[in-house]
Amino acid sequence: MSPFDWLGKVWHRPLRVVVAAVGGLLLAVALVGVVGIVVNGRVEGVTDRALGYDVEIEDHGDDLRVAVLDVRHYHRNLAFVGSSRGGVRAFEAAYERLLQEVDELEEIGVREPDVAQPDEIRRAAEEYYGVFRPAVDVRSSDPAAFTEASDRGLEMLGGLEAQALEIDRLGEQLSAESLNAVDRANANARLLLIAAMVGLFLMGVALAYAAVRVVGELRRLYAGEREAAAALARASKAKTDFLADASHELRTPLTVLRVNAEVGMQMDRDCEHGEILEEILEESDRMSRLVEDLLFLARSDSTSLPQKSEIVSAEPFLAELAGRVEVLVRERGAEPRITGLDVQGQLRIDPRQIEQAVLILADNAAKYGAPGGTVTLTSTAGSGELCVEVADEGPGIPEEELPRIFERFYRVDKARSRKQGGTGLGLPIAKTIVEAHGGRIDAQSREGEGTRMRICLPLAADLPANHPHPLRVAGNGE
């Protein structure tokens, strides 16, 4: 198992716990919400039923019984006290209240078919009234008929009272059952809510546990990354030290080799080994340049690039730089073209290093451009920076190769580059110098149309006090 597979396995274990805990927590929250809605709806339904029918039936049944008793009371007054006008009016009013109670009961409706219905009670009340009320008017003239009608009416009122009592008891039974149902619903709701709260608590505990695990894993991974970064830094330093040491060690034998070859050629230029000695000189020159380039990059990797920083005026610096570019380009067999030397402003730079970077671009343009072609050096200023552009009329660089030209040892045309003495370190060195000055370097190219490379440096007046690329001033220039 690779380290990455093991790391992914270790990492995903607590991660799965976290995902499961969060999912469970969300599910529990949703469950609590659903349970709350269902329980609330159930309790509300039971309560509405209890208040809307069961309790109402009990109340109206009780009111109906009271109305029947009132009618019987005034009936007895008329029978035993006498049929006075006031007694008759009181009887009529009690009878009207009885009919009103029947109307109210009819509005609610009695759902149970095995008890007296409102229409039956109404017919019984009207039948009673039709028997007793006419007898009141003949009480004095026909006492025997009145007595018979009174007895029969009391018997009918007893039936009405029994019906009212039956409805009242039905209401009491329904109300009791409804209230019990409300209590049960509330109890069930409490149990469900308690269970949901326990579930939430357990999910929270699981989430806390997973969070602790994840934090622990993150700390362990962070410690591992720090150790890996330290090991990588040590390896990088070892590589840089090796390059620096190797470069130093190679200087002496290369110098001896070159001197011996030069001495041999001076002793006898027409000897049969002259061609070999010339080749030794060329290769030693190339190796010396490679060693110097490697030493330069090793120093820049190990610390900030040592520089002799100074404020220079752009116009005289560019004029001197253009002269060196012109000489270099002509030595390479190309034709220089210089424009834009009248640029105003000041630069805070190491002139020697910036000159080295620009000469690298000019050397590449002359070597890899069209044979005998033109190399153009152009300078412009604007937006707080000075830009120096070198252009050639060569075959150009393929688009897929362009992003890699600033990589070390990378060469587009390896055969031609080696023939021209290239090491693949020129552009990386130029990039290192420019970026150490807080500038930027870029390239534009089209196949068959040549290549343009540009160095842009900030003008001194626009450099902030806390510049992100501070220049280290070295007294000896190293």
C-alpha positions in Angstrom: 0.0 0.0 0.0 1.4 3.4 -1.0 1.7 6.2 1.6 -1.0 8.1 -0.3 -3.4 5.1 -0.2 -2.7 4.7 3.6 -3.2 8.4 4.2 -6.5 8.4 2.3 -7.7 5.3 4.2 -6.9 6.9 7.6 -8.4 10.2 6.6 -11.6 8.8 5.3 -12.4 6.7 8.4 -13.1 9.7 10.7 -14.5 11.5 7.6 -17.1 8.7 7.2 -18.0 9.0 10.8 -18.5 12.7 10.5 -20.6 12.3 7.4 -22.7 9.6 9.1 -23.1 11.7 12.2 -24.1 14.8 10.3 -26.5 12.8 8.2 -28.0 11.2 11.3 -28.3 14.6 13.0 -30.0 16.1 10.0 -32.3 13.0 9.8 -33.1 13.3 13.5 -33.9 17.0 13.2 -36.2 16.2 10.3 -37.7 13.3 12.2 -38.4 15.6 15.2 -40.0 18.1 12.9 -42.2 15.5 11.3 -43.1 14.0 14.6 -44.0 17.4 16.0 -46.2 18.2 13.1 -48.0 14.8 13.2 -48.4 14.9 17.0 -49.6 18.5 16.9 -52.1 17.6 14.2 -53.3 14.5 16.1 -53.7 16.4 19.4 -55.4 19.3 17.6 -57.8 16.9 15.8 -58.7 15.1 19.1 -59.2 18.4 20.9 -61.3 19.8 18.1 -63.5 16.7 18.1 -63.9 16.8 21.8 -64.8 20.5 21.9 -66.8 20.5 18.7 -69.0 17.6 19.3 -68.5 15.5 22.4 -68.5 18.3 24.9 -71.3 20.2 23.0 -73.5 17.1 23.1 -73.0 16.9 26.8 -73.8 20.6 27.3 -76.9 20.6 25.1 -78.1 17.3 26.6 -77.9 18.8 30.1 -79.6 22.1 28.9 -82.4 20.1 27.2 -83.0 18.2 30.5 -83.2 21.4 32.4 -85.6 22.8 29.9 -87.9 19.7 30.3 -87.7 20.1 34.1 -88.7 23.8 33.8 -91.7 22.9 31.7 -92.7 20.2 34.2 -92.4 22.7 37.0 -94.7 25.2 35.4 -97.0 22.3 34.4 -97.4 21.4 38.0 -98.0 24.9 39.1 -100.9 25.1 36.6 -102.2 21.8 37.9 -102.1 22.4 41.6 -102.1 26.2 42.0 -104.5 27.2 39.2 -104.4 28.5 35.7 -103.6 32.2 36.3 -102.6 34.4 33.4 -99.0 34.7 34.8 -98.7 31.0 35.2 -99.8 30.4 31.7 -97.2 32.9 30.3 -94.5 31.3 32.4 -95.5 27.9 31.0 -95.4 29.2 27.4 -92.0 30.7 27.9 -90.6 27.4 29.3 -92.0 25.5 26.4 -90.4 28.0 23.9 -87.0 27.5 25.7 -87.5 23.7 25.3 -88.0 24.1 21.6 -84.9 26.4 21.3 -82.8 23.7 23.0 -84.2 21.1 20.5 -83.2 23.5 17.7 -79.6 23.9 19.0 -79.3 20.2 19.4 -80.5 19.7 15.9 -77.8 22.1 14.6 -75.1 20.0 16.2 -76.8 16.7 15.1 -76.7 13.5 17.0 -74.5 11.1 15.2 -75.3 8.0 17.2 -78.4 6.3 15.8 -79.2 4.3 18.9 -80.3 7.4 20.9 -83.2 9.8 20.5 -82.8 12.1 17.6 -83.7 15.8 17.7 -86.7 15.4 15.3 -88.1 12.7 17.6 -87.7 14.9 20.7 -89.4 17.8 18.8 -92.4 15.6 17.8 -92.7 14.4 21.4 -92.6 18.0 22.7 -95.2 19.1 20.2 -97.4 16.2 21.0 -97.2 17.0 24.7 -98.1 20.6 24.1 -101.0 19.6 21.9 -102.4 17.4 24.8 -101.9 19.7 27.8 -102.2 23.3 26.5 -105.8 23.0 25.3 -106.8 21.4 28.7 -105.5 24.5 30.5 -108.2 26.6 28.9 -111.0 24.2 30.1 -109.6 23.6 33.6 -112.6 25.5 35.2 -115.3 24.2 32.9 -114.1 20.5 32.7 -111.9 19.6 35.6 -112.0 15.9 34.8 -110.7 16.5 31.3 -108.0 18.8 32.6 -106.9 16.2 35.2 -106.7 13.5 32.6 -104.7 15.7 30.2 -102.4 16.8 33.0 -101.6 13.3 34.1 -100.9 12.2 30.5 -98.8 15.3 29.9 -96.6 14.6 33.0 -96.1 11.1 31.7 -95.0 12.5 28.3 -92.7 14.9 30.1 -91.1 11.9 31.9 -90.4 10.4 28.4 -88.9 13.7 27.3 -86.7 13.9 30.4 -85.5 10.3 29.8 -84.5 11.2 26.2 -82.7 14.3 27.4 -80.9 12.3 30.1 -79.9 9.7 27.5 -78.3 12.4 25.4 -76.7 14.0 28.4 -75.1 10.7 29.4 -74.0 10.1 25.8 -72.3 13.5 25.9 -70.6 12.6 29.2 -69.3 9.3 27.8 -68.1 10.9 24.6 -66.4 13.8 26.5 -64.6 11.4 28.8 -63.4 9.3 25.9 -62.2 12.4 24.0 -60.4 13.7 27.0 -58.7 10.3 27.5 -57.7 10.4 23.9 -56.2 13.9 24.3 -54.3 12.6 27.3 -53.0 9.6 25.4 -52.1 11.8 22.4 -50.2 14.1 24.7 -48.4 11.2 26.4 -47.5 9.7 23.0 -46.3 13.1 21.9 -44.1 13.4 24.9 -42.6 9.9 24.4 -41.9 10.6 20.7 -40.3 14.0 21.5 -38.2 12.4 24.2 -37.1 9.7 21.8 -36.3 12.3 19.2 -34.3 14.3 21.7 -32.4 11.2 22.8 -31.6 10.6 19.1 -30.4 14.2 18.7 -28.2 13.8 21.8 -26.7 10.5 20.5 -26.1 12.1 17.1 -24.5 15.1 18.7 -22.2 12.8 20.8 -21.3 10.9 17.6 -20.6 14.2 15.8 -18.4 15.4 18.7 -16.5 12.2 18.7 -16.0 12.3 15.0 -14.9 16.0 15.3 -12.3 15.0 17.9 -11.1 12.2 15.7 -10.8 14.5 12.7 -9.0 17.2 14.7 -6.6 14.5 16.0 -6.0 13.2 12.5 -5.5 16.8 11.2 -2.9 17.4 13.9 -1.1 14.2 13.1 -1.2 15.0 9.4 0.0 18.5 10.1 2.9 17.1 12.1 3.7 14.7 9.3 3.6 17.4 6.7 6.0 19.5 8.8 8.4 16.6 9.1 8.1 16.0 5.3 8.6 19.7 4.6 11.7 19.8 6.9 13.0 16.7 5.1 12.3 18.3 1.7 14.1 21.4 2.8 17.1 19.4 4.0 17.2 17.5 0.7 16.9 20.8 -1.3 19.7 22.3 0.8 21.8 19.2 0.2 21.2 19.5 -3.5 22.1 23.1 -3.6 25.2 22.5 -1.5 26.2 19.7 -3.8 25.8 21.9 -6.9 27.8 24.7 -5.2 30.5 22.4 -4.0 30.7 20.5 -7.4 30.9 23.8 -9.2 33.7 25.0 -7.0 35.6 21.7 -7.4 35.1 21.7 -11.2 36.6 25.2 -11.6 40.2 24.1 -10.9 40.5 21.1 -13.2 38.7 23.0 -16.0 41.1 25.9 -15.6 44.1 23.5 -15.7 42.6 21.7 -18.8 42.1 25.0 -20.6 45.6 26.4 -19.7 47.3 23.2 -20.8 45.4 23.2 -24.1 46.3 26.9 -24.7 50.0 26.1 -23.9 50.0 23.2 -26.3 48.5 25.3 -29.1 51.0 28.1 -28.5 53.9 25.7 -28.6 53.1 24.3 -32.0 49.9 25.4 -33.8 50.7 23.2 -36.8 51.0 20.0 -34.8 48.8 17.0 -35.7 46.9 17.4 -32.4 45.9 21.0 -33.0 42.4 20.2 -34.0 42.0 18.1 -30.8 43.4 20.9 -28.7 40.9 23.4 -30.2 38.0 21.1 -29.4 39.3 20.8 -25.9 39.4 24.6 -25.6 35.8 24.9 -26.9 34.4 22.2 -24.6 36.3 23.6 -21.6 34.8 27.1 -22.4 31.4 25.5 -22.5 31.9 23.6 -19.3 33.2 26.7 -17.6 30.1 28.6 -18.5 28.0 25.7 -17.3 29.8 25.6 -14.0 29.4 29.4 -13.6 25.7 29.2 -14.4 25.2 26.3 -11.9 27.0 28.2 -9.2 24.9 31.2 -9.9 21.6 29.3 -9.6 22.9 27.4 -6.5 23.6 30.7 -4.8 20.2 32.1 -5.7 18.4 28.9 -4.4 20.2 28.9 -1.1 19.6 32.5 -0.2 18.4 35.8 -1.7 20.4 36.7 -4.8 23.4 38.9 -3.7 23.3 42.2 -5.4 25.0 45.6 -5.5 22.0 47.7 -5.5 22.1 51.4 -6.7 19.8 54.0 -8.2 20.6 54.5 -11.9 19.0 56.8 -14.5 17.3 54.8 -17.2 18.5 56.7 -20.3 22.3 56.5 -19.7 22.0 52.9 -18.5 20.0 51.9 -21.6 22.5 53.6 -23.9 25.4 51.7 -22.4 23.3 48.5 -22.4 22.5 49.0 -26.1 26.2 49.3 -27.0 26.9 46.0 -25.4 23.9 44.3 -27.1 25.0 45.7 -30.5 28.5 44.3 -30.1 27.2 40.9 -29.0 24.7 40.7 -31.8 27.2 41.6 -34.5 29.7 39.0 -33.1 26.9 36.4 -33.6 26.5 37.4 -37.3 23.1 39.2 -36.9 22.1 42.8 -37.5 21.2 44.9 -34.4 18.3 47.5 -34.4 18.1 49.8 -31.3 15.0 51.9 -30.6 13.5 53.7 -27.5 16.7 54.8 -25.7 15.2 58.1 -24.5 13.3 56.6 -21.6 13.1 58.8 -18.5 13.0 57.6 -14.9 15.2 55.9 -12.3 15.8 52.3 -11.4 17.0 50.7 -8.2 18.9 47.7 -9.6 22.2 45.9 -9.8 23.3 47.2 -13.3 25.7 44.3 -13.8 23.0 41.6 -13.2 20.3 43.4 -15.3 22.8 43.8 -18.1 23.5 40.0 -17.8 19.8 39.2 -18.1 19.3 41.4 -21.2 22.5 40.0 -22.9 21.1 36.5 -22.3 18.0 37.4 -24.3 20.0 39.2 -27.0 22.4 36.2 -27.3 19.5 33.8 -27.7 17.9 36.0 -30.3 21.1 36.2 -32.3 21.9 32.5 -32.0 18.5 31.1 -32.7 17.1 33.8 -35.0 17.3 33.8 -38.7 20.9 33.6 -39.9 22.0 37.2 -40.7 18.6 38.4 -39.5 17.8 41.4 -37.4 17.7 41.5 -33.6 15.6 44.4 -32.2 16.1 46.0 -28.8 13.3 48.3 -27.7 12.7 50.2 -24.5 9.4 51.7 -23.2 8.2 53.1 -19.9 4.7 53.3 -18.5 2.4 52.3 -15.6 5.3 52.7 -13.2 7.7 50.3 -14.9 10.4 50.1 -17.5 10.3 47.4 -20.2 13.1 46.2 -22.3 12.1 43.9 -25.3 14.4 41.8 -27.5 12.9 40.4 -30.7 14.3 38.2 -33.4 13.1 37.0 -36.9 13.8 33.3 -36.2 11.6 30.2 -36.6 9.7 30.9 -33.4 8.8 28.6 -30.5 6.0 26.1 -30.7 3.0 27.1 -28.6 3.2 23.9 -26.5 6.9 24.6 -25.7 6.5 28.2 -24.7 5.5 27.7 -21.1 8.6 25.6 -20.4 11.4 27.8 -21.8 12.2 29.2 -18.4 12.8 25.7 -16.9 16.3 24.8 -16.1 18.1 22.7 -18.7 15.1 22.8 -21.0 15.9 23.4 -24.7 13.4 23.6 -27.5 15.8 22.6 -30.3 18.3 20.4 -28.4 20.5 19.6 -31.3 20.9 23.2 -32.5 21.2 24.4 -28.9 24.1 22.0 -28.2 25.7 23.0 -31.4 25.5 26.6 -30.5 27.0 25.9 -27.1 23.8 26.4 -25.1 23.3 24.9 -21.6 19.6 25.4 -21.1 20.3 27.7 -18.1 20.4 31.1 -19.7 16.7 31.9 -19.5 16.3 30.5 -16.0 19.2 32.7 -14.9 17.5 35.8 -16.5 14.2 34.9 -14.8 16.0 34.6 -11.4 17.7 38.0 -11.8 14.5 39.8 -12.9 12.3 38.4 -10.2 14.9 39.2 -7.6 14.6 42.8 -8.7 10.8 42.7 -8.3 10.2 42.5 -12.0 8.8 40.1 -14.5 9.9 38.4 -17.7 7.7 36.9 -20.4 7.9 35.6 -23.9 5.6 35.7 -27.0 6.2 33.7 -30.1 4.6 32.4 -33.2 6.1 29.7 -35.4 7.7 31.2 -38.5 7.3 34.8 -37.1 10.0 35.1 -34.6 10.1 35.5 -30.8 9.7 38.5 -28.5 11.1 38.4 -24.9 10.4 41.2 -22.5 11.9 42.2 -19.1 9.9 44.7 -17.0 11.3 46.4 -13.9 9.6 48.8 -11.5 10.7 52.4 -11.6 12.4 53.6 -8.4 9.7 56.2 -7.7 7.0 53.5 -7.6 8.8 51.0 -5.4 6.9 50.6 -2.1 8.8 50.9 1.2 8.1 47.2 2.1 9.1 45.9 -1.4 8.2 42.1 -1.6 11.6 41.4 -3.2 14.1 43.3 -1.0 17.5 43.8 -2.6 20.4 42.5 -0.4 23.3 44.9 -0.8 26.7 43.0 -0.7 29.8 45.0 -0.5 31.9 42.6 -2.6 29.1 42.0 -5.2 28.8 38.3 -4.4 
